[in-house]
Amino acid sequence: MGWGNIRAGAVIFYYMKLMEQVLSELGADDLKAFTVIPAFGGYFRCVKNIAEYSAEKVVLVLRKTVVTLEGEGLEIGRYFEQDIFIKGDIKVVKVD
């Protein structure tokens, strides 16, 4: 693993924590399931499985919920301890 990979991982982890802190300060204390920021991506908690993955569609299996994301340029930015950051322009979120 090179230094570039370590730095990239640290930056993504930093942004995940920063997003959680900002949302908490805005009153989103119960960040239980997910948060989506248009044209940036989304932060999803308690992800048990990634059922489907492509640049246009991602299906996440949470504890009791299935979340389907549709958009453009979707990428898994970071997956750590059941939390996942999806980069890209998320246009549709379906919760089943």
C-alpha positions in Angstrom: 0.0 0.0 0.0 1.5 3.3 -1.1 1.4 6.7 0.7 -1.1 7.9 -1.9 -3.6 5.2 -0.8 -3.1 6.1 2.9 -3.6 9.8 2.3 -6.7 9.2 0.1 -8.2 7.0 2.9 -7.5 9.5 5.5 -9.0 12.3 3.5 -12.2 10.3 2.9 -12.5 9.4 6.6 -12.0 13.1 7.5 -14.8 14.1 5.2 -17.1 11.4 6.5 -16.5 12.7 10.1 -16.8 16.3 9.0 -20.1 15.6 7.3 -21.4 13.9 10.4 -20.3 16.8 12.6 -21.9 19.5 10.3 -25.2 17.6 10.1 -25.2 17.1 13.8 -24.7 20.8 14.4 -27.6 21.5 12.0 -29.9 19.3 14.2 -29.5 15.9 12.6 -28.5 14.2 15.8 -30.2 11.0 14.9 -28.1 10.2 11.8 -29.5 6.7 11.9 -29.8 5.7 8.3 -28.5 8.0 5.6 -27.8 11.6 4.4 -27.6 12.6 0.8 -26.0 15.8 -0.4 -27.0 16.7 -4.0 -24.3 16.5 -6.7 -21.8 15.3 -4.0 -22.9 11.9 -2.7 -24.3 10.3 0.4 -23.4 8.8 3.7 -25.1 5.6 4.8 -25.0 3.9 8.1 -25.5 0.3 9.3 -25.0 -1.2 5.8 -25.0 -5.0 6.0 -24.5 -5.7 2.3 -24.1 -4.1 -1.2 -26.7 -6.1 -3.3 -26.0 -4.3 -6.6 -23.4 -1.8 -7.8 -23.0 0.1 -11.0 -22.2 3.7 -12.0 -26.0 4.3 -12.4 -27.4 2.2 -9.6 -26.5 1.0 -6.1 -28.6 -1.1 -3.9 -27.7 -1.1 -0.2 -29.1 -3.6 2.4 -29.4 -2.0 5.8 -30.6 -3.7 9.0 -34.3 -3.6 8.2 -34.3 -1.5 5.0 -33.2 -1.7 1.4 -32.1 1.6 -0.1 -31.8 1.9 -3.9 -29.8 4.8 -5.3 -30.0 5.9 -8.9 -27.8 8.6 -10.5 -24.7 9.3 -12.5 -21.1 8.5 -11.8 -21.8 6.6 -8.6 -18.7 5.2 -6.8 -18.1 3.6 -3.5 -15.9 6.2 -1.8 -15.3 4.4 1.5 -16.8 1.4 3.3 -15.7 1.2 6.9 -17.4 -0.6 9.9 -20.8 -0.7 8.2 -20.7 2.9 7.2 -20.4 3.7 3.5 -19.8 6.9 1.5 -21.1 6.9 -2.1 -19.6 9.5 -4.3 -21.5 10.8 -7.4 -24.7 12.6 -8.4 -27.5 10.8 -6.6 -30.8 11.7 -8.3 -33.2 9.1 -6.8 -33.4 7.4 -3.4 -35.9 4.6 -2.9 -36.5 3.1 0.5 -38.2 -0.3 0.8 
